[in-house]
Amino acid sequence: MSSAKDFLELIQKSRKGKFKIYIGMSAGVGKTFRMLQEAHSLLRNGIDVKIGYIETHGREETQALTNELPAIPRKSVFYKGKSLEEMDLQSIINEHPEVVLVDELAHSNVEGSKHKKRWQDVLEILDNGINVISAMNIQHIESLNEEVRKITGIEVTERVPDKILAFADEVVNIDLTADELLARLKEGKIYKKEKIQTALQNFFQSGHILQLRELALKEVATHVEKKVETEIKTENFKPVKFLACISSNGKVSKNIIRKTARLASYYNSSWTVLYIQRPSESLEKIALDKQRYLINNFNLAEELGAKVVRMKESSVHKGILDYVIEHNITTVCMGKPHAQIWRNLFGYSWIYILMNRLNERQIDIIILS
């Protein structure tokens, strides 16, 4: 387990803001509690640490730990007839503590704020040379969104791009067994009594917890592997470069983007999303709904850290091949072709030609279902 001493050493190594994230499989595992414990330890070591934003969710043990820590007051924002409290980004930058605690990394800021998301606030804080300790749940990672929805049946709307985890100097998993987490829930340590039964019937089913726990453990293990690979590279190291090939099919393309983002994250590599615009899909001819899907998918790809390229070309395989050769792509990712695509008068198709050309150049191709 990473200790406060380890993070203390990181701070002292560099003036640039260091970033530590506590991650967990769900609410109630103890991320905020652990952040606050670390803050007390840093304070005892003479570090100027302050609370930027902590959400205790009314948990007594967590609240008790906030009482003796200095905090930067939140700002009140009047929105739709209500007074809301938000983290005061400018005050944090002005006060410039050595370390600031920022909870709920996936939080959406109230309309009219400088940034739409709290993770964007954190990036600005880091740019100002302030060290940040933060926390989030596994279900808020953008590229895991579909997987989490399949496990829990719940669509998580507040999400954090994978690139934020890649920026982190340390990612620490706060792990509990399913039995320990359920015991905490039943004892009223996570939600108030009236919410416990609903939670048990929905998100906190034992099967869901086990699968989310596995996702969290894998995510942190992957982060550690990437750190090792980044810091210990051999002379013969050839960087992996992914190319995700998408079409105007919104659902399939979104899936390709998310899965390629996971691969790029795992290999800590750069990646590009390529859309070949054939004459039949020129701006004058393409349907409005397909245009909208494309724009949404381009935005998603950029959020996940991809470079987006739109190329006009009548031959799809030629466009892909030209880009692959020019940019030294090592791995091409694309959707599973429809059965009819494989057939034409000669029994071949553009995808067959493309696969042969890629194979000749020892470029990997991954078909994503």
Disulfide bonds with the S-S distance in Angstrom:
none
